[in-house]
């Protein structure tokens, strides 16, 4: 995909097909909001919004690599891997412990990658690590000189199987002893063996939580099992602890599957490459040691290890790992190739353009991992709800244990037992786990289809889109117009006018300019040096050739210079109604010639617009082209509204006008001049982001190829994700409500409570993982 100079804009469509770029500042305000919500409860020290980078960790940790501390003015940001940090239980414990420390000014948790980012004073790192160890965690700092890929983070540490097996046998034995009427001491002994065999870690974690003033599932389970033993419910206490341990194990394995949903992306890159040496020989080399500028040879069937540009040979390449499309793309000298894609039949040599850590694939992985670490609106709501839910249920359990016996003559044993059952039900794990697993699964499913979503907030918001504004060139059309008409408007030689126009056009990389320059080259017309070249924003270009000033510009520029005539207007209208773009060559006094070029609409555009209409999304085309051409293209594709002669500020106003009507607006573009509109839209979509740094880094959603049909796919995935989120929240709360009611009615048992807690967790995790199969 061609890259445009950021310093110039072409006559007619003023940059619609320029480089994919948005000024980062245009997006910072919207991105800041989500971080403020996530980190708001960490502001223990009265820091203002102006210090967001210090107190809120608004700049996300580089999750592609886990490196040493990063300096942030008076503070440092340190990323710490904690393998024992699996769910919000550990997050709450750490947040309470570190949040009280005066030298800690920001905490950022990525539970899916088990990474805690702490913003702190430089001398405090030792105390922070010591505090984490006091919570029975094993914090790991990466070597600052050797970045460690997080996608290669090991799975949940495995435990020895025999203690759990022995506990299971002992629990079953205790149950059998109770049923068979064996001596009570036998059932008690077997129960204690079972609890000790598999429950010591739960008791240890529970004691640490209670000591730090936190009521997590381990504390609640420890209290419940201990209470059951005191009430001499031997077999029940044993079986509850065994079932809880088994449920935790299954849950951890399920979370590993979600956590490693993008691990396959990391495995797309081969470990070695065949690299040309200074002496001309070809040798195998580690992919990490290959630097930009070196030449790599790819054999038939090999996976390409690095981004580069082909210098010799030709082949077809399967780019499905990045774009999601399985149709191979023909490649020859001068074409770009990307890490992770698959060479098919041919062989070629390519010059490396990006080292291993900076390839398009590496940036995709980085972006997806950052998105995994951010919290979607539903997740923030659930987290807030969970912080209230557990204390309320704990208070109800305490009231159930005390009030009926004291005030109504209830039996202490029975009501304490009911309270213990309620304690187990009080854990919100299923509810809290349901949202991140679902969001991460949705993000990973999108990445596999070549849709890079920059956060759960955008994945959730996609379902609400009611209007989609689209750029024309490179978005709806191929962006490769060809010259269709040339007309002299002065008494000059045709070759002379074409030479002048081609000379100016060759200095621009806009598709219309390239069409004029290419047509001249094909006919053997040379170009001349251009002096004082200048881009005229939204109107054209100018420069001096052989000492004479000329302009190559659009209809707007001709009007402003006063060179229009009724005859010229009539001719322009005729060509524009045919869907052609017209630019004119002028000197200081008159129009010398006109050039008409035509672009072709992508087949995928027809299908995408029809699909969007089916989904209830209306479309508007915002084009720098003249209104007649814009209307012609809109009719071909089936777009609801067409706006022509759009300068960057006009596109911004059009998006703002739609938003003012209460619409949720998306903006699709691939040009630098689309940046204001992309930033103002609720969701900005960057087309053809493969190989483009700025699009991947700044867009809300980056489509890795130029296929507009991925936007309906994104909307459907967003709706499916929302549906699963609602299902999971309903499942988690519904199951809890049912068993709370049963317990209060006298039918609930501790077995049921464990099944309610563990079963709900497994249900929501499994339901969330369904998105990976979409």
SELOKOL-443714 format. One line per 8 residues: number of its first residue (from 0); for each residue x, y, z of C-alpha. Coordinates in Angstrom, 3 decimals, padded with zeros to 6 digits. Layout:
N
NUM = X,Y,Z | ...
END
This chain:
774
0 = 000.000,000.000,000.000 | 001.488,003.344,-000.960 | 002.599,005.783,001.663 | 001.974,009.446,001.213 | 003.968,012.411,002.255 | 002.427,014.089,005.240 | 003.402,017.459,003.813 | 001.215,017.444,000.750
8 = -002.297,016.784,-000.414 | -003.517,015.999,-003.859 | -005.744,018.295,-005.917 | -008.984,016.464,-005.708 | -009.280,014.187,-002.789 | -006.806,015.900,-000.522 | -005.130,012.891,000.932 | -007.875,010.293,001.079
16 = -005.430,007.569,000.319 | -002.481,008.833,002.267 | -000.611,007.064,005.029 | -002.731,005.647,007.823 | -002.065,008.137,010.534 | -003.850,009.874,013.327 | -002.191,012.370,015.603 | -001.927,010.606,018.912
24 = -003.166,013.649,020.764 | -006.524,013.446,019.036 | -007.174,010.100,020.639 | -005.687,010.642,024.069 | -008.753,012.261,025.613 | -011.038,009.358,024.796 | -008.500,006.752,025.795 | -007.838,008.620,029.023
32 = -011.438,008.185,030.129 | -011.253,004.422,030.366 | -008.043,004.551,032.368 | -009.551,007.075,034.766 | -012.383,004.658,035.454 | -010.050,001.746,035.904 | -007.635,003.510,038.205 | -009.950,005.859,040.016
40 = -010.014,003.831,043.193 | -006.235,003.930,043.418 | -006.073,007.649,044.110 | -005.280,007.418,047.773 | -002.970,010.378,047.787 | -004.998,013.153,046.234 | -003.323,013.221,042.829 | -005.030,015.258,040.189
48 = -005.888,014.313,036.642 | -002.842,016.278,035.532 | -000.693,013.565,037.020 | -002.467,010.766,035.251 | 000.667,009.101,034.051 | 001.949,008.887,037.574 | -001.126,007.925,039.542 | -003.200,006.048,037.041
56 = -000.616,004.353,034.861 | -002.421,005.662,031.830 | 000.400,004.639,029.534 | -000.109,000.889,029.318 | 002.697,-001.466,030.116 | 004.407,-002.855,027.045 | 002.878,-006.292,027.214 | 004.811,-007.556,024.236
64 = 007.914,-007.471,026.372 | 008.350,-007.448,030.107 | 011.330,-005.222,030.716 | 012.924,-003.487,033.669 | 011.780,-000.270,035.353 | 010.896,002.683,033.125 | 011.620,006.211,034.356 | 008.665,008.620,034.538
72 = 010.022,011.890,035.878 | 010.164,011.579,039.657 | 008.645,008.092,039.533 | 009.375,004.798,037.826 | 006.982,002.291,036.296 | 007.883,-001.323,036.988 | 006.214,-004.362,035.445 | 006.133,-007.410,037.701
80 = 004.986,-010.873,036.700 | 003.137,-012.752,039.456 | 002.323,-016.309,038.422 | -000.008,-016.750,041.406 | -002.147,-013.744,040.354 | -004.968,-015.552,038.593 | -008.182,-013.717,039.380 | -009.656,-010.661,041.105
88 = -009.181,-012.401,044.468 | -005.452,-011.771,044.253 | -005.947,-008.336,042.687 | -008.014,-007.142,045.651 | -005.426,-008.468,048.096 | -002.540,-006.740,046.304 | -004.486,-003.528,045.798 | -005.234,-003.267,049.500
96 = -001.655,-004.062,050.501 | 000.171,-001.778,048.086 | -002.500,000.921,047.930 | -001.709,001.978,051.495 | 001.960,002.596,050.716 | 002.747,006.328,050.375 | 005.447,005.698,047.764 | 003.098,003.760,045.438
104 = 001.198,006.184,043.211 | -000.338,003.859,040.627 | -001.368,000.234,040.124 | -002.342,-001.375,036.845 | -003.422,-005.031,036.760 | -003.437,-007.354,033.756 | -004.829,-010.555,035.222 | -004.978,-012.343,031.878
112 = -001.210,-011.942,031.472 | -000.477,-012.049,035.229 | 001.333,-008.704,035.098 | 001.184,-005.997,037.765 | 002.491,-002.561,036.797 | 003.434,-000.315,039.709 | 004.244,003.393,039.479 | 006.391,004.253,042.493
120 = 009.291,006.274,043.811 | 012.676,004.924,042.661 | 013.850,003.670,046.063 | 010.633,001.767,046.867 | 011.001,-001.306,044.624 | 012.525,-003.472,047.366 | 009.668,-002.708,049.772 | 007.085,-003.414,047.070
128 = 008.601,-006.813,046.278 | 008.839,-007.623,049.999 | 005.161,-006.741,050.463 | 004.192,-009.012,047.581 | 006.224,-011.856,049.082 | 004.485,-011.302,052.428 | 001.252,-012.158,050.609 | 002.781,-015.494,049.579
136 = 003.396,-014.366,045.989 | 006.593,-014.831,044.010 | 007.150,-011.586,042.050 | 009.391,-011.811,038.997 | 011.272,-008.914,037.441 | 012.517,-009.368,033.904 | 016.124,-008.744,033.042 | 016.172,-005.226,031.609
144 = 018.651,-006.372,028.978 | 016.560,-009.260,027.741 | 012.926,-008.720,026.955 | 010.718,-011.687,027.784 | 007.679,-012.253,025.581 | 004.566,-012.421,027.696 | 002.826,-014.593,025.177 | 005.276,-017.296,026.215
152 = 004.215,-016.971,029.861 | 003.969,-020.519,031.257 | 000.594,-021.946,032.144 | -000.683,-022.158,035.688 | 002.001,-023.918,037.758 | 001.073,-027.567,038.110 | 000.571,-029.129,041.525 | 001.448,-032.692,042.512
160 = -001.554,-034.899,041.811 | -001.219,-037.326,044.691 | -002.334,-035.026,047.594 | -005.603,-034.297,045.813 | -006.083,-037.977,044.989 | -005.452,-038.939,048.610 | -007.843,-036.225,049.781 | -010.523,-037.500,047.431
168 = -010.177,-041.057,048.692 | -010.268,-039.848,052.320 | -013.354,-037.695,051.674 | -015.203,-040.570,050.049 | -014.135,-042.769,052.955 | -015.474,-040.257,055.475 | -018.782,-040.133,053.614 | -018.962,-043.940,053.531
176 = -018.157,-044.163,057.238 | -021.043,-041.804,058.040 | -023.462,-043.766,055.856 | -022.427,-047.150,057.261 | -022.668,-046.015,060.889 | -018.950,-046.490,061.591 | -017.460,-044.899,064.714 | -017.535,-041.085,064.586
184 = -013.783,-040.867,065.152 | -013.152,-042.730,061.873 | -015.253,-040.289,059.819 | -013.578,-037.397,061.640 | -010.050,-038.717,061.064 | -010.667,-039.317,057.351 | -012.207,-035.846,056.995 | -009.228,-034.177,058.658
192 = -006.841,-036.122,056.385 | -008.795,-034.911,053.357 | -008.830,-031.266,054.486 | -005.114,-031.278,055.364 | -004.107,-033.039,052.128 | -005.687,-030.565,049.751 | -006.703,-027.564,051.834 | -003.531,-026.213,053.431
200 = -002.923,-023.763,050.586 | -006.524,-022.544,050.868 | -006.098,-022.020,054.622 | -002.795,-020.214,054.097 | -004.300,-017.885,051.483 | -007.397,-017.407,053.619 | -005.355,-016.431,056.681 | -003.319,-013.928,054.622
208 = -006.547,-012.415,053.298 | -008.135,-012.114,056.753 | -004.915,-010.683,058.192 | -005.012,-008.002,055.507 | -008.685,-007.257,056.018 | -009.899,-008.952,052.864 | -012.775,-011.422,052.530 | -011.881,-013.419,049.421
216 = -012.996,-016.910,048.430 | -010.106,-018.528,050.305 | -011.060,-016.740,053.529 | -014.735,-017.583,053.079 | -013.989,-021.214,052.260 | -011.616,-021.549,055.218 | -014.246,-020.158,057.578 | -016.955,-022.394,056.105
224 = -014.930,-025.631,056.289 | -013.672,-024.843,059.784 | -017.250,-024.143,060.876 | -018.420,-027.433,059.398 | -015.690,-029.298,061.302 | -016.680,-027.558,064.545 | -020.308,-028.566,063.886 | -019.033,-032.134,063.319
232 = -020.202,-032.221,059.712 | -017.126,-034.321,058.974 | -017.857,-035.780,055.567 | -019.396,-032.562,054.302 | -016.382,-030.458,055.328 | -014.024,-032.931,053.643 | -015.981,-033.181,050.412 | -016.447,-029.398,050.197
240 = -012.687,-028.814,050.417 | -011.950,-031.507,047.833 | -014.595,-030.193,045.422 | -013.344,-026.629,045.868 | -009.758,-027.690,045.089 | -010.853,-029.603,041.995 | -012.963,-026.652,040.827 | -010.031,-024.274,041.288
248 = -007.825,-026.590,039.233 | -010.342,-026.833,036.368 | -010.967,-023.100,036.486 | -007.241,-022.352,036.277 | -006.869,-024.589,033.227 | -009.862,-022.931,031.567 | -008.428,-019.492,032.233 | -005.127,-020.604,030.740
256 = -006.955,-021.302,027.516 | -008.348,-017.777,027.440 | -005.034,-016.311,028.625 | -003.177,-017.973,025.771 | -005.799,-017.206,023.145 | -003.224,-015.222,021.139 | -000.289,-017.469,021.944 | -000.727,-019.000,018.488
264 = 000.191,-015.638,016.984 | 003.607,-015.749,018.665 | 004.162,-019.234,017.288 | 003.618,-018.000,013.731 | 007.168,-016.697,013.540 | 009.892,-019.291,012.825 | 012.874,-019.422,015.153 | 015.497,-019.227,012.384
272 = 015.959,-017.678,008.947 | 018.378,-018.214,006.052 | 020.458,-015.007,006.042 | 023.027,-013.804,003.511 | 026.437,-013.284,005.116 | 028.946,-010.539,004.227 | 030.933,-013.087,002.193 | 027.849,-013.942,000.135
280 = 027.163,-017.318,001.761 | 023.702,-018.214,003.110 | 023.498,-019.497,006.694 | 020.811,-020.267,009.244 | 020.560,-017.585,011.930 | 018.377,-017.008,014.951 | 015.480,-014.745,013.972 | 016.190,-012.434,016.931
288 = 019.717,-011.751,015.653 | 018.648,-010.568,012.184 | 018.685,-006.793,011.797 | 017.041,-004.428,009.317 | 018.896,-004.221,006.020 | 020.014,-007.854,005.905 | 018.840,-010.151,003.120 | 016.867,-013.313,003.889
296 = 016.023,-016.191,001.538 | 012.667,-017.973,001.762 | 012.164,-021.455,000.325 | 008.852,-022.882,-000.941 | 006.518,-023.769,001.927 | 008.473,-021.777,004.537 | 006.960,-019.308,006.945 | 008.323,-015.773,006.582
304 = 010.153,-014.706,009.730 | 010.443,-010.911,009.376 | 008.877,-007.970,007.568 | 010.702,-007.037,004.380 | 010.698,-006.106,000.712 | 011.354,-008.643,-002.029 | 014.573,-007.952,-003.937 | 014.730,-011.079,-006.115
312 = 012.321,-013.848,-007.121 | 008.551,-014.180,-007.045 | 005.944,-016.322,-005.343 | 002.455,-016.426,-003.869 | 002.051,-015.759,-000.148 | -000.721,-016.826,002.184 | -001.350,-013.781,004.408 | -004.243,-015.350,006.342
320 = -002.410,-015.300,009.716 | -002.520,-011.487,009.633 | -005.450,-010.569,007.367 | -007.747,-013.540,008.034 | -008.155,-014.088,004.273 | -006.958,-017.402,002.902 | -006.595,-016.401,-000.767 | -002.884,-016.151,-001.622
328 = -001.378,-012.892,-002.853 | 001.144,-012.801,-005.714 | 004.434,-011.164,-004.741 | 007.363,-010.016,-006.863 | 010.352,-007.680,-006.573 | 009.436,-004.476,-004.730 | 006.439,-005.973,-002.901 | 006.228,-006.090,000.884
336 = 006.113,-009.349,002.833 | 005.221,-009.785,006.494 | 006.354,-011.945,009.382 | 004.094,-014.895,010.116 | 002.787,-015.255,006.558 | 003.433,-018.405,004.508 | 005.369,-018.623,001.257 | 003.747,-021.059,-001.153
344 = 005.289,-022.366,-004.371 | 008.099,-020.000,-005.306 | 011.335,-018.853,-003.715 | 012.542,-015.302,-003.165 | 015.030,-013.110,-001.337 | 013.860,-010.128,000.694 | 015.527,-007.229,002.439 | 014.520,-007.025,006.108
352 = 012.732,-003.774,006.969 | 011.923,-004.442,010.651 | 013.700,-006.410,013.354 | 011.887,-009.248,015.137 | 010.491,-007.052,017.924 | 009.087,-004.445,015.541 | 007.340,-006.469,012.844 | 003.690,-006.003,011.981
360 = 002.950,-009.290,013.746 | 004.798,-008.151,016.885 | 002.809,-004.911,016.908 | -000.433,-006.853,016.514 | 000.462,-009.076,019.479 | 001.450,-006.026,021.513 | -001.811,-004.260,020.700 | -003.974,-007.287,021.530
368 = -002.174,-007.841,024.835 | -002.637,-004.168,025.728 | -006.309,-004.528,024.879 | -006.524,-007.585,027.135 | -005.168,-005.507,029.999 | -007.753,-002.729,029.611 | -011.163,-002.981,031.227 | -014.377,-002.742,029.244
376 = -017.347,-000.797,030.671 | -019.186,-003.963,031.687 | -016.080,-005.235,033.462 | -015.709,-001.994,035.398 | -019.384,-002.203,036.434 | -019.021,-005.829,037.529 | -015.891,-005.018,039.537 | -017.708,-002.225,041.352
384 = -020.715,-004.482,041.985 | -018.512,-007.305,043.302 | -016.891,-005.009,045.860 | -020.346,-004.395,047.348 | -021.810,-007.879,046.857 | -019.455,-009.879,049.102 | -019.714,-007.652,052.220 | -023.514,-007.553,051.884
392 = -023.828,-011.353,051.647 | -021.327,-011.754,054.499 | -023.430,-009.417,056.645 | -026.582,-011.377,055.746 | -024.812,-014.643,056.659 | -023.781,-013.192,060.012 | -027.349,-012.049,060.642 | -028.688,-015.510,059.680
400 = -026.284,-017.141,062.141 | -027.133,-014.867,065.092 | -030.592,-013.288,064.831 | -032.924,-016.343,064.588 | -031.357,-018.157,067.607 | -031.195,-014.976,069.701 | -034.577,-013.477,068.891 | -036.748,-016.330,067.741
408 = -035.417,-019.332,069.620 | -033.876,-020.978,066.578 | -031.409,-023.842,066.888 | -027.866,-022.449,066.831 | -026.464,-025.475,064.983 | -028.950,-025.207,062.101 | -028.676,-021.451,061.610 | -024.886,-021.401,061.846
416 = -024.801,-024.156,059.225 | -027.022,-022.057,056.940 | -024.717,-019.088,057.464 | -021.689,-021.184,056.514 | -023.428,-022.255,053.318 | -024.128,-018.628,052.526 | -020.471,-017.730,053.070 | -019.475,-020.085,050.272
424 = -022.145,-018.585,048.038 | -020.905,-015.069,048.881 | -017.818,-015.375,046.667 | -018.256,-013.284,043.460 | -015.552,-015.145,041.485 | -017.886,-016.446,038.769 | -019.316,-012.986,038.240 | -015.941,-011.220,038.126
432 = -014.256,-013.832,035.924 | -017.097,-013.818,033.393 | -016.281,-010.449,031.822 | -012.505,-010.582,031.179 | -012.699,-014.106,029.766 | -015.464,-013.051,027.382 | -013.744,-009.834,026.294 | -010.374,-011.527,025.750
440 = -012.012,-014.292,023.728 | -013.729,-011.691,021.556 | -010.487,-009.739,021.019 | -008.601,-012.916,020.084 | -011.355,-014.074,017.711 | -011.233,-010.671,015.975 | -007.420,-010.778,015.676 | -007.628,-014.172,013.980
448 = -009.836,-012.584,011.327 | -007.484,-009.673,010.732 | -009.436,-007.220,012.907 | -007.277,-005.525,015.527 | -009.459,-004.034,018.304 | -007.632,-001.720,020.668 | -009.693,-002.424,023.790 | -012.757,-004.056,025.250
456 = -014.570,-000.705,025.280 | -014.572,-000.602,021.462 | -015.539,-004.262,021.204 | -018.564,-003.543,023.398 | -019.458,-000.289,021.637 | -019.423,-001.782,018.141 | -022.914,-003.251,018.599 | -024.319,000.284,019.087
464 = -023.144,001.691,015.736 | -026.006,003.339,013.857 | -024.044,005.402,011.305 | -020.832,004.619,009.500 | -018.982,007.386,007.662 | -016.578,006.226,004.965 | -013.741,007.731,003.018 | -013.883,006.914,-000.717
472 = -010.453,006.349,-002.217 | -008.781,003.216,-000.891 | -011.799,002.434,001.281 | -014.732,001.963,-001.091 | -012.614,002.002,-004.239 | -009.329,000.324,-005.061 | -007.484,003.639,-004.817 | -005.733,002.938,-008.115
480 = -007.458,005.148,-010.687 | -006.349,005.300,-014.294 | -006.366,008.281,-016.633 | -009.396,008.095,-018.917 | -009.513,011.520,-020.569 | -007.100,014.254,-021.615 | -008.234,017.491,-023.264 | -006.306,020.583,-024.337
488 = -007.890,023.877,-023.319 | -005.192,026.138,-024.859 | -003.220,026.447,-028.038 | -000.349,024.247,-026.900 | 001.094,020.857,-027.806 | -000.505,017.948,-026.022 | 002.870,016.423,-025.150 | 004.008,019.711,-023.589
496 = 000.945,019.935,-021.311 | 001.211,016.281,-020.340 | 004.918,016.776,-019.527 | 004.110,019.717,-017.254 | 001.276,017.877,-015.498 | 003.299,014.680,-015.119 | 006.220,016.628,-013.650 | 003.987,018.104,-010.938
504 = 002.088,014.838,-010.400 | 005.296,012.826,-009.981 | 006.038,014.807,-006.813 | 002.800,013.575,-005.184 | 001.918,010.015,-004.218 | -001.854,010.447,-004.274 | -003.600,007.884,-006.530 | -004.899,010.575,-008.910
512 = -001.387,011.981,-009.309 | 000.028,008.522,-009.873 | -002.563,007.872,-012.575 | -001.512,011.004,-014.491 | 002.198,010.316,-014.040 | 001.823,006.635,-015.004 | -000.090,007.470,-018.180 | 002.661,009.885,-019.232
520 = 005.376,007.333,-018.481 | 003.535,004.659,-020.467 | 003.458,006.990,-023.486 | 007.152,007.820,-023.169 | 006.645,011.403,-021.978 | 009.554,012.526,-019.763 | 009.224,014.613,-016.592 | 011.066,017.820,-015.835
528 = 012.580,019.106,-012.588 | 010.135,021.054,-010.407 | 011.230,023.990,-008.285 | 009.383,025.576,-005.344 | 007.021,022.610,-005.150 | 004.147,023.184,-002.736 | 001.003,021.332,-001.671 | -002.204,023.383,-001.586
536 = -004.335,021.717,001.090 | -007.481,020.193,-000.355 | -006.942,021.863,-003.731 | -003.819,020.710,-005.515 | -000.102,021.258,-005.968 | 002.036,023.987,-007.477 | 005.592,024.431,-008.674 | 007.841,026.112,-011.211
544 = 008.993,024.284,-014.352 | 011.580,025.924,-016.570 | 011.095,029.055,-014.465 | 007.330,029.285,-015.131 | 004.846,028.734,-012.257 | 002.118,026.111,-012.809 | -000.661,024.564,-010.731 | -002.311,021.175,-010.987
552 = -005.579,021.433,-009.117 | -009.208,020.557,-008.695 | -012.479,022.301,-009.476 | -012.317,024.243,-006.206 | -008.865,025.664,-007.042 | -009.969,026.684,-010.548 | -012.886,028.614,-009.042 | -010.699,030.342,-006.467
560 = -008.238,031.438,-009.151 | -011.072,032.763,-011.345 | -010.212,030.580,-014.334 | -013.676,029.007,-014.765 | -015.906,029.614,-017.791 | -019.409,028.381,-018.698 | -017.975,025.994,-021.294 | -015.452,024.560,-018.839
568 = -018.147,024.213,-016.159 | -020.382,022.293,-018.560 | -017.559,019.941,-019.537 | -016.551,019.334,-015.919 | -020.137,018.544,-014.941 | -020.424,016.006,-017.765 | -017.227,014.185,-016.745 | -018.063,014.313,-013.045
576 = -021.526,012.827,-013.596 | -019.749,009.897,-015.222 | -018.037,009.301,-011.869 | -014.676,010.651,-013.001 | -012.289,012.852,-011.057 | -011.069,015.882,-012.999 | -007.928,017.932,-012.345 | -006.627,020.783,-014.427
584 = -003.232,022.177,-015.361 | -003.090,025.988,-015.063 | -000.650,028.797,-015.394 | -001.226,032.222,-013.866 | -003.797,033.203,-016.490 | -005.803,030.215,-017.733 | -006.552,026.496,-017.735 | -004.181,024.770,-020.133
592 = -005.575,021.228,-020.096 | -007.736,018.876,-018.106 | -007.217,015.283,-017.022 | -009.976,012.869,-015.984 | -009.257,009.735,-014.021 | -011.601,007.022,-012.835 | -011.338,004.633,-009.939 | -013.078,001.276,-009.687
600 = -015.268,000.194,-006.798 | -014.165,-002.883,-004.873 | -016.457,-005.884,-005.154 | -016.255,-006.206,-001.387 | -017.710,-002.699,-000.972 | -021.078,-003.702,-002.472 | -021.342,-006.711,-000.166 | -020.179,-004.749,002.899
608 = -022.699,-001.899,002.441 | -025.536,-004.377,001.870 | -024.492,-006.288,004.978 | -024.359,-003.078,007.029 | -027.871,-002.194,005.905 | -029.040,-005.635,007.038 | -027.519,-004.886,010.447 | -029.397,-001.591,010.636
616 = -026.335,000.623,010.107 | -026.735,003.612,007.778 | -023.796,004.816,005.718 | -022.438,008.197,004.608 | -019.566,008.769,002.183 | -017.246,011.695,002.964 | -015.080,012.325,-000.075 | -012.735,015.070,-001.127
624 = -013.957,014.395,-004.650 | -016.506,016.618,-006.359 | -020.171,016.091,-005.401 | -021.122,014.555,-008.765 | -018.404,011.900,-008.589 | -019.192,011.228,-004.942 | -022.889,010.773,-005.770 | -022.068,008.456,-008.687
632 = -019.912,006.209,-006.527 | -022.526,006.249,-003.735 | -025.214,005.106,-006.172 | -023.014,002.263,-007.406 | -022.338,000.989,-003.898 | -025.720,001.713,-002.286 | -024.602,004.308,000.255 | -027.350,006.333,001.966
640 = -025.681,009.754,001.859 | -022.822,011.217,-000.160 | -020.872,014.380,000.633 | -018.317,015.736,-001.836 | -015.663,018.458,-001.698 | -014.865,017.447,001.864 | -011.845,019.078,003.477 | -010.580,017.512,006.734
648 = -012.597,020.011,008.781 | -015.688,019.243,006.686 | -015.377,015.530,007.430 | -015.051,016.354,011.106 | -018.189,018.522,010.983 | -020.113,015.777,009.174 | -019.238,013.254,011.895 | -020.124,015.783,014.599
656 = -023.470,016.463,012.921 | -024.338,012.756,012.965 | -023.268,012.478,016.604 | -025.383,015.522,017.487 | -028.438,013.612,016.251 | -027.783,010.997,018.934 | -026.153,008.481,016.599 | -023.255,006.246,017.529
664 = -020.860,006.993,014.669 | -018.012,005.005,013.182 | -015.535,006.512,010.723 | -013.575,004.468,008.191 | -010.545,005.968,006.493 | -007.016,005.333,005.375 | -005.734,008.875,004.956 | -003.940,011.276,007.253
672 = -006.586,013.893,006.472 | -009.242,011.567,007.889 | -007.561,011.817,011.296 | -009.808,014.526,012.832 | -012.968,012.641,011.832 | -011.498,009.312,012.926 | -010.658,010.773,016.314 | -014.086,012.389,016.776
680 = -016.029,009.263,015.816 | -017.081,006.880,018.563 | -015.043,004.202,016.794 | -012.321,004.965,014.257 | -011.542,002.231,011.720 | -008.199,002.270,009.857 | -008.229,000.418,006.534 | -005.289,-001.628,005.296
688 = -003.196,-001.313,008.453 | -000.842,-004.183,007.600 | 002.693,-002.872,007.665 | 001.637,000.583,008.848 | 002.901,001.583,012.298 | 000.677,004.595,012.862 | -002.607,002.880,012.012 | -001.951,-000.011,014.375
696 = -000.865,002.342,017.136 | -003.604,004.972,016.865 | -006.767,003.449,015.393 | -009.539,002.165,017.656 | -010.027,-000.722,015.233 | -007.456,-001.573,012.545 | -008.505,-003.726,009.586 | -005.327,-005.473,008.506
704 = -006.334,-005.602,004.847 | -008.559,-003.427,002.645 | -011.686,-005.597,002.951 | -014.616,-003.486,004.140 | -016.620,-006.659,004.863 | -014.703,-006.968,008.104 | -016.737,-004.127,009.619 | -020.041,-006.079,009.554
712 = -018.052,-008.993,010.980 | -016.795,-006.706,013.755 | -020.336,-005.539,014.537 | -021.627,-009.111,014.672 | -018.752,-010.105,016.954 | -019.523,-007.114,019.173 | -023.163,-008.146,019.414 | -022.210,-011.750,020.135
720 = -019.776,-010.585,022.831 | -022.456,-008.445,024.469 | -024.882,-011.349,024.347 | -022.369,-013.659,026.043 | -021.589,-010.984,028.664 | -025.289,-010.680,029.519 | -025.657,-014.475,029.611 | -022.646,-014.829,031.902
728 = -023.787,-012.143,034.336 | -027.273,-013.661,034.408 | -025.813,-017.153,034.941 | -023.498,-016.053,037.736 | -026.110,-014.032,039.604 | -028.966,-016.421,038.838 | -027.180,-019.460,040.216 | -026.191,-017.533,043.353
736 = -029.755,-016.262,043.847 | -031.241,-019.750,043.508 | -028.914,-021.277,046.079 | -029.237,-018.356,048.482 | -033.006,-018.828,048.363 | -032.698,-022.586,048.872 | -030.402,-022.020,051.839 | -032.767,-019.565,053.529
744 = -035.617,-022.041,052.990 | -033.589,-024.755,054.679 | -032.792,-026.866,051.622 | -029.266,-025.660,050.887 | -026.186,-027.658,051.799 | -022.478,-026.907,051.598 | -022.172,-029.316,048.716 | -024.729,-027.288,046.819
752 = -022.890,-024.077,047.686 | -019.622,-025.392,046.267 | -021.363,-026.624,043.144 | -023.052,-023.239,042.858 | -019.754,-021.374,043.096 | -017.530,-023.705,041.068 | -020.245,-024.672,038.617 | -021.113,-021.061,037.863
760 = -017.420,-020.231,037.318 | -016.960,-023.088,034.874 | -020.183,-022.221,033.058 | -019.222,-018.592,032.466 | -015.647,-019.451,031.434 | -016.861,-022.091,028.988 | -019.529,-019.774,027.625 | -016.995,-016.974,027.140
768 = -014.590,-019.254,025.307 | -017.277,-020.006,022.717 | -016.363,-016.715,021.056 | -012.991,-018.178,020.062 | -014.799,-020.543,017.713 | -016.536,-017.735,015.804
END
